[in-house]
């Protein structure tokens, strides 16, 4: 089985921590990235039924439960879907917790779909127009397979609204493949062992999915594109916000690798680190493949060896590992994998995690579920591993693994390890991975095949005529996102305020302030992007209160600095009149002459302080008097002049 060693693996870039990698590294890797952005729409009803949209239930509150199991069936071509086979092997019980207020018989696939929600379609057309896509003349509802159980039917109803669009990035445009309107899936409550639990409150809510080409060349571009699409959808004012309202899936590949989909990216700020680490994970897997190919003549002849460990056997590790009652243990010898198991794949993870992740998902054995010779398990010790190596007849270059779990799951566990090791000879397996907050990913399931969509015979086509398109066009925002970004830069609004303003669709409010008041655009931008952001952390967003305050302060001739004190008070109490807010802010009327005239006396009081501290001390004494009466910048100039 051992090869002659003439195979020379190509040089691959060594891992570089995120944040230290220049763009040239991604070019060397052949980095490519595409996005699938899901955004819930603000509608009263769900997409294919008349249940209310946007009413959420607690995971423990439900009126009924429904349990289903995944069973694969042959396609018209006489083939099984790989994802369906994988889910079938898990032997999962899929439980749906149903609350009558938010679900109906359509949600559980006992009733055909109602006609598509036309409000959702109108919003989808608006977003498709903003993405510069070509609107289809006829909307066809299709079924997209969803085989993880998150939709009781096993498929999601979806329809393409627009195709072939484009968004601008700072360096180059990104092409849009399509925008679809579709129904949302269930919310997962838990997934432990063979039990997976969902709630159906989110199921069927309308959303749009924006799919890009793999045009992003660096992780930073992935985040930039995702932000742009988020700003674009929110500029309509017709999409939901908050946790779970928008979700990002990202597809990553490198030269020699394959497309890997990272699902469940909860925050756009996670995207750069996730895509960076995935690129290097694929590079590490390709290096492992090259080494394995150089060691094994024919991977088709490769096979693992297994040894069942009986209770009480001298190789029985149950007591040191403290395994639960009813767990079995199997020892495996993996030829040529001796140094591969501990090989780095991403920060804090090795190739052994590739095995352990699949044991958790496919064999449904919760972690920890395995260890290997060379792993840090002091409870077993070197002498134990020596006995195990001898019992397996393992050679020095072989990997030796212990896998444990419920007896009924051990055979699936062995098959899972064997399958993943065989994949290592190919390089990077097609798979869906789950995003983790630390920037790494874990295996979630096999990537669905390309033929996962087929016509929905329950839904008639919907014509989209010019009248519908023009109606949608009339509701579009008057400025596009790239124009808003350009305006914010031209106004000098701090860059760290841009995200809050655009994410919350506050550009119109800011522009109104700039155009209708004497405030400088930069100061107005900080009021909206900094002061309002901090004020609304514990209160609802209230941009109208800010524009109202600006008008009041401007018309009454107050110094604009007082707005920084008034905005938090006005957001916290949306009914308080202006004069009450002034009193709460501690405002007192003082003339400019009175305030400036006190500087000389304060100079004498602080004469004992170091000269570098006198300005700040005097400003601290006069700031309450200057509030609303004298701009702080002018006061600072007066103090500095006096000190000179």
Secondary structure by P-SEA (a helix, b strand, c coil): ccccccccccccccccccccccaaaaaaabbbbbbbbbbbbbcccccccccccccccccccccbbbbbbbbbbbcccccccaaaaaaaaaccbbbbbbbccccccccccccccccccaaaaaaaaaaaaaaccccccbbbbbbbbbccccccccbbbbbbcccbbbbbcccbbbbbcbbbbbbbbbbbccccccbbbbbccccccbbbbbbbccccccaaaaaaaaaaaaaaaacccccccccccbbbbbbbbccccccccccccccccaaaaaaaaaaaaaaaaaaaaaaaaacccccccbbbbbbbbcccccccccccccccccbbbbbbbbccccccccccccccccaaaaaaaaaacccccccccccccccccccccaaaaaaaaaaacccccbbbbbbbccccaaaaaaaaaaaaaaaccccccbbbbbbccccccccccccccccccccccccccccccaaaaaaaaaacccccaaaaaaaaaaacccccaaaaaaaacaaaaaaaaaacccccaaaaaaaaacaaaaaaccccccaaaaaaaaaaaaaacccccaaaaaaaaaaacccccaaaaaaaabbbbbcaaaaaaaaaaaaaaaccccccaaaaaaaaaacccccccccaaaaaaaaaaaac
